[in-house]
Amino acid sequence: VRGVRATVTVDVAAGAALAVLHLAELGHTQIAGIFGPGAIDTTRRRREGFLAAGKSAGIRTLAIDAIGLDPAAGNAAAVEIFETHRQATAIFASTFAIGMGVLRAARQTGIKIPEQISVIALHDSDYADYLGPPLTTIGLPVEEMARRAVDLLVDLIDGGTPHSVIVKTAPTLMRRESTARPQKTKRRSS
């Protein structure tokens, strides 16, 4: 955010890269990523991590710009992928909410997850286990971020200088049922 000098952030590029690495290890060679508006700093960093990891792994990546960061934006972008980019065997959702939208689009269009396409989302949620299928996610150290933000706020109240804190704790893969090895199953058009 312009003008804000006191921030606490996490390496979301590393989270996006971990998602791509997981999909590449499963054997996916063409992955679509759904990202929000490019004016948002975290969106840019997630996209950069996604594209760099794809290049490093030697796989094809496609970045789709969604109109927002919510389930409806994820739904619309997933439908575009299903209709226009049928070679993709996996989708990286850059937010949990976008991931929920991808799952809904798959149900609406008859696409089977993970048999026809794998889905993974950045950020974990307790709700991931209750989705159909349970959504594979990348967990970020949000509790540590919250602690560091409180420490920063207390420091500012005590007269400290505004500064940025980057939480270096590595993201973690939360394996669930929405990712699998790509199969030869053809996706039908919507």
MDTraj code that builds the backbone (N, CA, C; nanometers):
import mdtraj as md
import numpy as np

residues = "VAL ARG GLY VAL ARG ALA THR VAL THR VAL ASP VAL ALA ALA GLY ALA ALA LEU ALA VAL LEU HIS LEU ALA GLU LEU GLY HIS THR GLN ILE ALA GLY ILE PHE GLY PRO GLY ALA ILE ASP THR THR ARG ARG ARG ARG GLU GLY PHE LEU ALA ALA GLY LYS SER ALA GLY ILE ARG THR LEU ALA ILE ASP ALA ILE GLY LEU ASP PRO ALA ALA GLY ASN ALA ALA ALA VAL GLU ILE PHE GLU THR HIS ARG GLN ALA THR ALA ILE PHE ALA SER THR PHE ALA ILE GLY MET GLY VAL LEU ARG ALA ALA ARG GLN THR GLY ILE LYS ILE PRO GLU GLN ILE SER VAL ILE ALA LEU HIS ASP SER ASP TYR ALA ASP TYR LEU GLY PRO PRO LEU THR THR ILE GLY LEU PRO VAL GLU GLU MET ALA ARG ARG ALA VAL ASP LEU LEU VAL ASP LEU ILE ASP GLY GLY THR PRO HIS SER VAL ILE VAL LYS THR ALA PRO THR LEU MET ARG ARG GLU SER THR ALA ARG PRO GLN LYS THR LYS ARG ARG SER SER".split()
xyz = np.array([
    [0.0857, -0.1174, 0.0000],
    [0.0000, 0.0000, 0.0000],
    [0.0895, 0.1226, 0.0000],
    [0.0673, 0.2120, -0.0950],
    [0.1497, 0.3331, -0.1043],
    [0.1398, 0.4136, 0.0244],
    [0.2538, 0.4620, 0.0700],
    [0.2574, 0.5471, 0.1877],
    [0.2665, 0.4719, 0.3183],
    [0.2472, 0.3429, 0.3194],
    [0.2555, 0.2643, 0.4422],
    [0.3970, 0.2100, 0.4544],
    [0.4646, 0.2484, 0.5619],
    [0.6030, 0.2050, 0.5793],
    [0.6170, 0.0941, 0.6829],
    [0.5170, 0.0730, 0.7653],
    [0.5216, -0.0331, 0.8654],
    [0.4380, -0.1501, 0.8144],
    [0.5047, -0.2588, 0.7751],
    [0.4335, -0.3739, 0.7187],
    [0.4910, -0.5042, 0.7705],
    [0.4086, -0.6062, 0.7679],
    [0.4532, -0.7427, 0.7959],
    [0.4050, -0.8270, 0.6791],
    [0.4981, -0.8882, 0.6089],
    [0.4628, -0.9697, 0.4933],
    [0.5301, -1.1060, 0.5034],
    [0.4866, -1.1949, 0.4169],
    [0.5417, -1.3288, 0.4094],
    [0.5823, -1.3525, 0.2647],
    [0.6697, -1.4467, 0.2430],
    [0.7183, -1.4746, 0.1082],
    [0.6146, -1.5561, 0.0312],
    [0.5154, -1.4858, -0.0256],
    [0.4109, -1.5543, -0.1011],
    [0.4634, -1.6105, -0.2329],
    [0.5728, -1.5526, -0.2836],
    [0.6336, -1.6087, -0.4051],
    [0.6823, -1.7502, -0.3771],
    [0.7390, -1.7725, -0.2588],
    [0.7842, -1.9075, -0.2207],
    [0.6652, -2.0022, -0.2073],
    [0.5522, -1.9511, -0.1602],
    [0.4314, -2.0338, -0.1510],
    [0.3817, -2.0764, -0.2879],
    [0.3810, -1.9827, -0.3817],
    [0.3398, -2.0153, -0.5188],
    [0.4362, -2.1154, -0.5809],
    [0.5653, -2.0962, -0.5549],
    [0.6661, -2.1886, -0.6087],
    [0.6483, -2.3287, -0.5514],
    [0.6167, -2.3390, -0.4225],
    [0.5952, -2.4697, -0.3607],
    [0.4763, -2.5407, -0.4255],
    [0.3723, -2.4653, -0.4577],
    [0.2560, -2.5249, -0.5246],
    [0.2953, -2.5814, -0.6607],
    [0.3712, -2.5036, -0.7379],
    [0.4161, -2.5496, -0.8700],
    [0.5050, -2.6723, -0.8556],
    [0.5953, -2.6706, -0.7589],
    [0.6846, -2.7851, -0.7365],
    [0.6045, -2.9107, -0.7036],
    [0.5040, -2.8983, -0.6194],
    [0.4187, -3.0131, -0.5855],
    [0.3529, -3.0697, -0.7106],
    [0.2958, -2.9812, -0.7931],
    [0.2291, -3.0269, -0.9149],
    [0.3286, -3.0879, -1.0140],
    [0.4453, -3.0279, -1.0248],
    [0.5489, -3.0824, -1.1145],
    [0.5938, -3.2202, -1.0669],
    [0.6104, -3.2372, -0.9366],
    [0.6507, -3.3682, -0.8827],
    [0.5453, -3.4746, -0.9095],
    [0.4178, -3.4334, -0.9173],
    [0.3115, -3.5286, -0.9513],
    [0.3124, -3.5642, -1.0998],
    [0.3837, -3.4844, -1.1813],
    [0.3926, -3.5129, -1.3237],
    [0.3189, -3.4155, -1.4137],
    [0.2656, -3.3088, -1.3569],
    [0.1958, -3.2087, -1.4387],
    [0.2993, -3.1271, -1.5152],
    [0.2727, -3.1044, -1.6422],
    [0.3662, -3.0281, -1.7257],
    [0.3044, -2.8997, -1.7811],
    [0.1737, -2.8824, -1.7609],
    [0.1051, -2.7615, -1.8066],
    [0.0082, -2.7171, -1.6972],
    [0.0453, -2.6069, -1.6321],
    [-0.0297, -2.5594, -1.5155],
    [-0.0807, -2.4182, -1.5419],
    [-0.2080, -2.3973, -1.5157],
    [-0.2662, -2.2628, -1.5232],
    [-0.2714, -2.2047, -1.3829],
    [-0.2386, -2.0775, -1.3714],
    [-0.2477, -2.0074, -1.2438],
    [-0.3509, -1.8969, -1.2543],
    [-0.4324, -1.8828, -1.1512],
    [-0.5339, -1.7772, -1.1485],
    [-0.4911, -1.6732, -1.0458],
    [-0.4790, -1.5497, -1.0923],
    [-0.4310, -1.4393, -1.0094],
    [-0.5317, -1.3261, -1.0125],
    [-0.5296, -1.2446, -0.9092],
    [-0.6179, -1.1285, -0.9031],
    [-0.5611, -1.0122, -0.9813],
    [-0.6162, -0.8936, -0.9577],
    [-0.5704, -0.7744, -1.0282],
    [-0.4211, -0.7490, -1.0082],
    [-0.3516, -0.7155, -1.1164],
    [-0.2067, -0.6976, -1.1140],
    [-0.1577, -0.5770, -1.0366],
    [-0.2469, -0.4850, -1.0005],
    [-0.2056, -0.3672, -0.9241],
    [-0.1773, -0.4016, -0.7783],
    [-0.2176, -0.5193, -0.7345],
    [-0.1980, -0.5601, -0.5951],
    [-0.0604, -0.6245, -0.5813],
    [0.0198, -0.5747, -0.4862],
    [0.1570, -0.6214, -0.4688],
    [0.1647, -0.7720, -0.4466],
    [0.0799, -0.8263, -0.3594],
    [0.0871, -0.9704, -0.3332],
    [0.0507, -1.0516, -0.4564],
    [-0.0397, -0.9991, -0.5392],
    [-0.0732, -1.0678, -0.6646],
    [0.0500, -1.0758, -0.7539],
    [0.1215, -0.9651, -0.7660],
    [0.2427, -0.9643, -0.8498],
    [0.3461, -1.0628, -0.7967],
    [0.3661, -1.0653, -0.6659],
    [0.4666, -1.1554, -0.6094],
    [0.4260, -1.3025, -0.6246],
    [0.3000, -1.3328, -0.6109],
    [0.2519, -1.4704, -0.6308],
    [0.2731, -1.5128, -0.7758],
    [0.2401, -1.4228, -0.8682],
    [0.2577, -1.4527, -1.0105],
    [0.4057, -1.4758, -1.0414],
    [0.4945, -1.3895, -0.9909],
    [0.6383, -1.4039, -1.0153],
    [0.6899, -1.5381, -0.9637],
    [0.6475, -1.5779, -0.8432],
    [0.6889, -1.7073, -0.7893],
    [0.6390, -1.8237, -0.8715],
    [0.5150, -1.8138, -0.9175],
    [0.4536, -1.9163, -1.0020],
    [0.5295, -1.9321, -1.1328],
    [0.5524, -1.8213, -1.2022],
    [0.6194, -1.8258, -1.3327],
    [0.7653, -1.8697, -1.3199],
    [0.8360, -1.8195, -1.2191],
    [0.9768, -1.8573, -1.2004],
    [0.9893, -2.0059, -1.1685],
    [0.8999, -2.0580, -1.0845],
    [0.9054, -2.2009, -1.0503],
    [0.8747, -2.2870, -1.1712],
    [0.7806, -2.2440, -1.2528],
    [0.7487, -2.3187, -1.3749],
    [0.8679, -2.3233, -1.4685],
    [0.9323, -2.2109, -1.4858],
    [1.0502, -2.2049, -1.5728],
    [1.1613, -2.2935, -1.5181],
    [1.1841, -2.2854, -1.3881],
    [1.2894, -2.3660, -1.3252],
    [1.2619, -2.5157, -1.3380],
    [1.1337, -2.5534, -1.3291],
    [1.0957, -2.6949, -1.3383],
    [1.0833, -2.7421, -1.4824],
    [1.0918, -2.6502, -1.5777],
    [1.0813, -2.6870, -1.7183],
    [0.9409, -2.7230, -1.7618],
    [0.8415, -2.6614, -1.6976],
    [0.7026, -2.6894, -1.7348],
    [0.6374, -2.5628, -1.7890],
    [0.5273, -2.5811, -1.8604],
    [0.4549, -2.4681, -1.9181],
    [0.3574, -2.4127, -1.8157],
    [0.3620, -2.2816, -1.7994],
    [0.2693, -2.2154, -1.7086],
    [0.1908, -2.1108, -1.7861],
    [0.0697, -2.0897, -1.7434],
    [-0.0176, -1.9907, -1.8024],
    [-0.0786, -1.9109, -1.6889],
    [-0.0594, -1.7792, -1.6881],
    [-0.1154, -1.6926, -1.5843],
    [-0.2432, -1.6279, -1.6357],
    [-0.3518, -1.6477, -1.5623],
    [-0.4821, -1.5905, -1.5953],
    [-0.5113, -1.4793, -1.4953],
    [-0.5459, -1.3614, -1.5444],
    [-0.5829, -1.2502, -1.4577],
    [-0.7327, -1.2557, -1.4317],
    [-0.7688, -1.2756, -1.3056],
    [-0.9097, -1.2745, -1.2666],
    [-0.9495, -1.1310, -1.2326],
    [-1.0784, -1.1056, -1.2285],
    [-1.1256, -0.9699, -1.2003],
    [-1.1237, -0.9373, -1.0513],
    [-1.1000, -1.0373, -0.9682],
    [-1.0976, -1.0162, -0.8240],
    [-1.0257, -1.1298, -0.7557],
    [-1.0387, -1.1353, -0.6236],
    [-0.9723, -1.2375, -0.5428],
    [-1.0729, -1.3279, -0.4724],
    [-1.1965, -1.3271, -0.5173],
    [-1.3045, -1.3976, -0.4503],
    [-1.3466, -1.5237, -0.5259],
    [-1.4371, -1.6031, -0.4677],
    [-1.4811, -1.7258, -0.5351],
    [-1.5425, -1.7014, -0.6729],
    [-1.6188, -1.5938, -0.6894],
    [-1.6798, -1.5671, -0.8200],
    [-1.5732, -1.5441, -0.9266],
    [-1.4668, -1.4737, -0.8914],
    [-1.3569, -1.4506, -0.9854],
    [-1.2877, -1.5819, -1.0191],
    [-1.2688, -1.6671, -0.9196],
    [-1.2086, -1.7983, -0.9437],
    [-1.2960, -1.8853, -1.0312],
    [-1.4263, -1.8797, -1.0089],
    [-1.5208, -1.9561, -1.0899],
    [-1.5112, -1.9141, -1.2357],
    [-1.5174, -1.7837, -1.2617],
    [-1.5132, -1.7340, -1.3996],
    [-1.3809, -1.7683, -1.4679],
    [-1.2699, -1.7534, -1.3972],
    [-1.1387, -1.7839, -1.4559],
    [-1.1251, -1.9335, -1.4837],
    [-1.1781, -2.0171, -1.3946],
    [-1.1708, -2.1619, -1.4155],
    [-1.2509, -2.2029, -1.5385],
    [-1.3686, -2.1455, -1.5553],
    [-1.4492, -2.1754, -1.6747],
    [-1.3701, -2.1383, -1.8001],
    [-1.3008, -2.0237, -1.7977],
    [-1.2169, -1.9839, -1.9116],
    [-1.1087, -2.0887, -1.9379],
    [-1.0463, -2.1383, -1.8317],
    [-0.9427, -2.2416, -1.8476],
    [-1.0035, -2.3686, -1.9062],
    [-1.1173, -2.4120, -1.8528],
    [-1.1810, -2.5345, -1.9004],
    [-1.2176, -2.5246, -2.0484],
    [-1.2591, -2.4056, -2.0911],
    [-1.3056, -2.3887, -2.2293],
    [-1.1929, -2.3566, -2.3268],
    [-1.0933, -2.2809, -2.2829],
    [-0.9932, -2.2270, -2.3749],
    [-0.8551, -2.2896, -2.3610],
    [-0.8232, -2.3385, -2.2452],
    [-0.6882, -2.3903, -2.2186],
    [-0.6963, -2.5357, -2.1724],
    [-0.7523, -2.6165, -2.2588],
    [-0.7799, -2.7565, -2.2242],
    [-0.6543, -2.8401, -2.2021],
    [-0.5366, -2.7896, -2.2443],
    [-0.4125, -2.8636, -2.2248],
    [-0.3654, -2.8590, -2.0792],
    [-0.4163, -2.7641, -2.0002],
    [-0.3767, -2.7548, -1.8588],
    [-0.4296, -2.8756, -1.7828],
    [-0.3421, -2.9376, -1.7045],
    [-0.3830, -3.0522, -1.6225],
    [-0.3914, -3.0167, -1.4755],
    [-0.3568, -2.8918, -1.4420],
    [-0.3625, -2.8476, -1.3028],
    [-0.3859, -2.6972, -1.2987],
    [-0.4466, -2.6536, -1.1874],
    [-0.4712, -2.5112, -1.1643],
    [-0.4142, -2.4728, -1.0286],
    [-0.3389, -2.3627, -1.0280],
    [-0.2937, -2.3002, -0.9042],
    [-0.3836, -2.1791, -0.8797],
    [-0.4547, -2.1807, -0.7682],
    [-0.5379, -2.0673, -0.7283],
    [-0.4566, -1.9829, -0.6308],
    [-0.4396, -1.8548, -0.6623],
    [-0.3508, -1.7714, -0.5812],
    [-0.4130, -1.7264, -0.4490],
    [-0.5406, -1.7573, -0.4263],
    [-0.6031, -1.7368, -0.2954],
    [-0.6942, -1.8562, -0.2662],
    [-0.7229, -1.8767, -0.1393],
    [-0.8137, -1.9841, -0.1002],
    [-0.9521, -1.9613, -0.1603],
    [-0.9977, -1.8355, -0.1589],
    [-1.1301, -1.8037, -0.2134],
    [-1.1372, -1.8341, -0.3632],
    [-1.0322, -1.8007, -0.4366],
    [-1.0281, -1.8353, -0.5795],
    [-1.0352, -1.9864, -0.5957],
    [-0.9651, -2.0603, -0.5097],
    [-0.9691, -2.2066, -0.5139],
    [-1.1096, -2.2608, -0.4938],
    [-1.1857, -2.2006, -0.4029],
    [-1.3245, -2.2433, -0.3834],
    [-1.4049, -2.2205, -0.5112],
    [-1.3797, -2.1093, -0.5782],
    [-1.4482, -2.0818, -0.7041],
    [-1.4136, -2.1822, -0.8123],
    [-1.2874, -2.2260, -0.8154],
    [-1.2447, -2.3274, -0.9131],
    [-1.3200, -2.4581, -0.8880],
    [-1.3315, -2.4981, -0.7621],
    [-1.4037, -2.6212, -0.7303],
    [-1.5499, -2.6118, -0.7747],
    [-1.6113, -2.4968, -0.7533],
    [-1.7509, -2.4782, -0.7951],
    [-1.7635, -2.4855, -0.9468],
    [-1.6727, -2.4210, -1.0187],
    [-1.6773, -2.4246, -1.1653],
    [-1.6642, -2.5677, -1.2164],
    [-1.5796, -2.6461, -1.1504],
    [-1.5632, -2.7858, -1.1916],
    [-1.6940, -2.8632, -1.1717],
    [-1.7583, -2.8426, -1.0571],
    [-1.8873, -2.9104, -1.0336],
    [-1.9893, -2.8689, -1.1390],
    [-1.9952, -2.7396, -1.1694],
    [-2.0943, -2.6887, -1.2647],
    [-2.0715, -2.7408, -1.4063],
    [-1.9467, -2.7642, -1.4428],
    [-1.9159, -2.8048, -1.5807],
    [-1.8898, -2.9542, -1.5947],
    [-1.8983, -3.0280, -1.4848],
    [-1.8783, -3.1720, -1.4910],
    [-1.7335, -3.2155, -1.4957],
    [-1.6408, -3.1273, -1.4627],
    [-1.4984, -3.1617, -1.4582],
    [-1.4706, -3.2311, -1.3249],
    [-1.4056, -3.3459, -1.3308],
    [-1.3755, -3.4220, -1.2098],
    [-1.2375, -3.3840, -1.1561],
    [-1.2337, -3.3509, -1.0272],
    [-1.1088, -3.3175, -0.9592],
    [-1.0789, -3.4316, -0.8633],
    [-0.9623, -3.4892, -0.8642],
    [-0.8424, -3.4572, -0.9410],
    [-0.8265, -3.5413, -1.0680],
    [-0.9279, -3.6241, -1.1012],
    [-0.9135, -3.7141, -1.2153],
    [-0.8859, -3.6406, -1.3465],
    [-0.9518, -3.5287, -1.3692],
    [-0.9343, -3.4557, -1.4941],
    [-0.8477, -3.3307, -1.4796],
    [-0.8446, -3.2738, -1.3619],
    [-0.7598, -3.1572, -1.3366],
    [-0.7332, -3.1476, -1.1866],
    [-0.6094, -3.1203, -1.1501],
    [-0.5726, -3.1013, -1.0098],
    [-0.5861, -2.9547, -0.9738],
    [-0.6168, -2.9281, -0.8463],
    [-0.6323, -2.7906, -0.7984],
    [-0.5590, -2.7754, -0.6659],
    [-0.4811, -2.6664, -0.6559],
    [-0.4111, -2.6325, -0.5323],
    [-0.4259, -2.4826, -0.5104],
    [-0.4397, -2.4410, -0.3839],
    [-0.4602, -2.2993, -0.3525],
    [-0.3574, -2.2504, -0.2519],
    [-0.3249, -2.1240, -0.2637],
    [-0.2358, -2.0599, -0.1675],
    [-0.3190, -2.0137, -0.0484],
    [-0.2715, -2.0416, 0.0687],
    [-0.3312, -2.0166, 0.2003],
    [-0.4109, -2.1397, 0.2390],
    [-0.3921, -2.1795, 0.3613],
    [-0.4670, -2.2922, 0.4142],
    [-0.5864, -2.2378, 0.4918],
    [-0.6841, -2.3216, 0.5119],
    [-0.8030, -2.2869, 0.5893],
    [-0.8585, -2.4138, 0.6514],
    [-0.9185, -2.3992, 0.7678],
    [-0.9859, -2.5135, 0.8297],
    [-1.0977, -2.5653, 0.7399],
    [-1.1507, -2.4800, 0.6545],
    [-1.2594, -2.5195, 0.5646],
    [-1.2128, -2.6103, 0.4513],
    [-1.0829, -2.6158, 0.4251],
    [-1.0314, -2.6943, 0.3124],
    [-1.0726, -2.8411, 0.3212],
    [-1.0775, -2.8946, 0.4424],
    [-1.1159, -3.0350, 0.4602],
    [-1.2634, -3.0605, 0.4309],
    [-1.3443, -2.9563, 0.4302],
    [-1.4889, -2.9719, 0.4139],
    [-1.5371, -2.9461, 0.2721],
    [-1.4446, -2.9122, 0.1835],
    [-1.4809, -2.8887, 0.0444],
    [-1.4849, -3.0217, -0.0299],
    [-1.5461, -3.0227, -0.1472],
    [-1.5550, -3.1448, -0.2248],
    [-1.4837, -3.1306, -0.3581],
    [-1.3705, -3.1962, -0.3748],
    [-1.2944, -3.2729, -0.2761],
    [-1.2179, -3.1797, -0.1822],
    [-1.1668, -3.2346, -0.0715],
    [-1.0840, -3.1523, 0.0170],
    [-0.9702, -3.0887, -0.0632],
    [-0.9502, -2.9588, -0.0414],
    [-0.8604, -2.8782, -0.1233],
    [-0.7168, -2.8807, -0.0720],
    [-0.6240, -2.9236, -0.1589],
    [-0.4809, -2.9160, -0.1282],
    [-0.4429, -2.7681, -0.1237],
    [-0.3669, -2.7301, -0.0213],
    [-0.3323, -2.5889, -0.0045],
    [-0.1856, -2.5733, 0.0336],
    [-0.1415, -2.4489, 0.0274],
    [-0.0108, -2.4099, 0.0775],
    [-0.0352, -2.3250, 0.2011],
    [0.0099, -2.3740, 0.3156],
    [-0.0062, -2.3009, 0.4409],
    [0.1028, -2.1965, 0.4566],
    [0.0626, -2.0791, 0.4988],
    [0.1558, -1.9705, 0.5258],
    [0.1583, -1.9439, 0.6760],
    [0.2671, -1.8899, 0.7286],
    [0.2815, -1.8708, 0.8736],
    [0.2017, -1.7501, 0.9251],
    [0.0690, -1.7579, 0.9177],
    [-0.0137, -1.6428, 0.9538],
    [-0.0083, -1.6117, 1.1033],
    [0.0041, -1.7139, 1.1875],
    [0.0130, -1.6865, 1.3317],
    [0.1411, -1.6102, 1.3627],
    [0.2510, -1.6496, 1.2999],
    [0.3770, -1.5772, 1.3197],
    [0.3653, -1.4347, 1.2654],
    [0.2992, -1.4197, 1.1522],
    [0.2782, -1.2853, 1.0968],
    [0.1998, -1.1984, 1.1954],
    [0.0975, -1.2558, 1.2551],
    [0.0166, -1.1804, 1.3517],
    [0.1002, -1.1395, 1.4725],
    [0.1813, -1.2319, 1.5243],
    [0.2683, -1.1980, 1.6390],
    [0.3641, -1.0856, 1.6026],
    [0.4249, -1.0970, 1.4840],
    [0.5205, -0.9943, 1.4397],
    [0.4511, -0.8600, 1.4179],
    [0.3271, -0.8626, 1.3703],
    [0.2521, -0.7386, 1.3505],
    [0.2220, -0.6715, 1.4849],
    [0.1845, -0.7505, 1.5847],
    [0.1595, -0.6942, 1.7173],
    [0.2892, -0.6357, 1.7750],
    [0.4001, -0.7085, 1.7604],
    [0.5294, -0.6566, 1.8073],
    [0.5625, -0.5241, 1.7389],
    [0.5404, -0.5172, 1.6087],
    [0.5686, -0.3949, 1.5336],
    [0.4796, -0.2806, 1.5819],
    [0.3519, -0.3096, 1.6029],
    [0.2595, -0.2079, 1.6503],
    [0.3006, -0.1550, 1.7878],
    [0.3357, -0.2451, 1.8790],
    [0.3807, -0.2031, 2.0128],
    [0.5063, -0.1172, 2.0015],
    [0.5978, -0.1555, 1.9147],
    [0.7195, -0.0779, 1.8927],
    [0.6858, 0.0626, 1.8416],
    [0.5919, 0.0720, 1.7495],
    [0.5508, 0.2030, 1.6967],
    [0.4862, 0.2887, 1.8055],
    [0.4023, 0.2265, 1.8873],
    [0.3378, 0.2991, 1.9979],
    [0.4432, 0.3535, 2.0937],
    [0.5490, 0.2766, 2.1141],
    [0.6583, 0.3180, 2.2025],
    [0.7542, 0.4162, 2.1364],
    [0.7214, 0.4630, 2.0153],
    [0.8038, 0.5626, 1.9474],
    [0.9035, 0.5066, 1.8477],
    [0.8943, 0.3795, 1.8167],
    [0.9859, 0.3171, 1.7217],
    [0.9657, 0.3694, 1.5799],
    [1.0601, 0.3400, 1.4956],
    [1.0560, 0.3826, 1.3555],
    [0.9783, 0.2810, 1.2714],
    [0.8879, 0.3289, 1.1847],
    [0.8164, 0.2356, 1.0962],
    [0.9147, 0.1600, 1.0067],
    [0.8947, 0.0319, 0.9935],
    [0.9786, -0.0490, 0.9056],
    [0.8999, -0.1717, 0.8595],
    [0.9549, -0.2398, 0.7623],
    [0.8908, -0.3601, 0.7089],
    [0.9555, -0.4840, 0.7681],
    [0.8716, -0.5806, 0.7964],
    [0.9169, -0.7088, 0.8487],
    [0.8757, -0.8159, 0.7485],
    [0.9693, -0.9004, 0.7102],
    [0.9374, -1.0125, 0.6219],
    [0.9550, -1.1407, 0.7020],
    [0.8464, -1.2139, 0.7191],
    [0.8499, -1.3408, 0.7917],
    [0.9130, -1.4439, 0.6997],
    [1.0204, -1.5049, 0.7441],
    [1.0981, -1.5967, 0.6592],
    [1.0580, -1.7438, 0.6742],
    [0.9669, -1.7737, 0.7649],
    [0.9253, -1.9123, 0.7844],
    [0.8701, -1.9673, 0.6527],
    [0.9179, -2.0833, 0.6156],
    [0.8812, -2.1436, 0.4868],
    [0.7337, -2.1856, 0.4852],
    [0.6693, -2.1728, 0.3696],
    [0.5326, -2.2234, 0.3545],
    [0.5324, -2.3761, 0.3620],
    [0.4162, -2.4324, 0.3885],
    [0.4049, -2.5781, 0.4007],
    [0.2945, -2.6311, 0.3100],
    [0.3185, -2.7471, 0.2533],
    [0.2213, -2.8136, 0.1680],
    [0.1230, -2.8910, 0.2551],
    [-0.0052, -2.8663, 0.2336],
    [-0.1112, -2.9373, 0.3042],
    [-0.1797, -3.0282, 0.2015],
    [-0.1329, -3.1533, 0.1929],
    [-0.1836, -3.2470, 0.0919],
    [-0.3244, -3.2926, 0.1271],
    [-0.4122, -3.2748, 0.0288],
    [-0.5481, -3.3250, 0.0419],
    [-0.5856, -3.3910, -0.0904],
    [-0.7116, -3.4106, -0.1161],
    [-0.7548, -3.4939, -0.2285],
    [-0.7696, -3.4221, -0.3623],
    [-0.7431, -3.2921, -0.3710],
    [-0.7670, -3.2205, -0.4970],
    [-0.6484, -3.2229, -0.5929],
    [-0.5385, -3.2864, -0.5533],
    [-0.4250, -3.3004, -0.6448],
    [-0.3870, -3.4476, -0.6573],
    [-0.3472, -3.4839, -0.7800],
    [-0.3060, -3.6214, -0.8082],
    [-0.2229, -3.6204, -0.9361],
    [-0.1652, -3.7342, -0.9679],
    [-0.0925, -3.7467, -1.0945],
    [-0.1898, -3.7222, -1.2095],
    [-0.1444, -3.6568, -1.3162],
    [-0.2347, -3.6365, -1.4306],
    [-0.2692, -3.7699, -1.4953],
    [-0.3937, -3.7824, -1.5367],
    [-0.4397, -3.9043, -1.6016],
    [-0.4677, -3.8759, -1.7477],
    [-0.4896, -3.9796, -1.8211],
    [-0.5170, -3.9669, -1.9643],
    [-0.6621, -3.9295, -1.9924],
    [-0.7427, -3.9135, -1.8865],
    [-0.8836, -3.8814, -1.9035],
    [-0.8996, -3.7487, -1.9765],
    [-0.9775, -3.7495, -2.0818],
    [-1.0037, -3.6282, -2.1583],
    [-1.1091, -3.5445, -2.0869],
    [-1.0879, -3.4123, -2.0902],
    [-1.1908, -3.3219, -2.0382],
    [-1.2863, -3.2893, -2.1513],
    [-1.4123, -3.2950, -2.1226],
    [-1.5099, -3.2571, -2.2238],
    [-1.5268, -3.1059, -2.2233],
    [-1.5740, -3.0523, -2.3339],
    [-1.5961, -2.9070, -2.3362],
    [-1.7240, -2.8759, -2.2606],
    [-1.7262, -2.7555, -2.2044],
    [-1.8408, -2.7135, -2.1225],
    [-1.9567, -2.6779, -2.2110],
])
top = md.Topology()
chain = top.add_chain()
for i, resn in enumerate(residues, 1):
    res = top.add_residue(resn, chain, resSeq=i)
    for name in ("N", "CA", "C"):
        top.add_atom(name, md.element.get_by_symbol(name[0]), res)
traj = md.Trajectory(xyz[None], top)
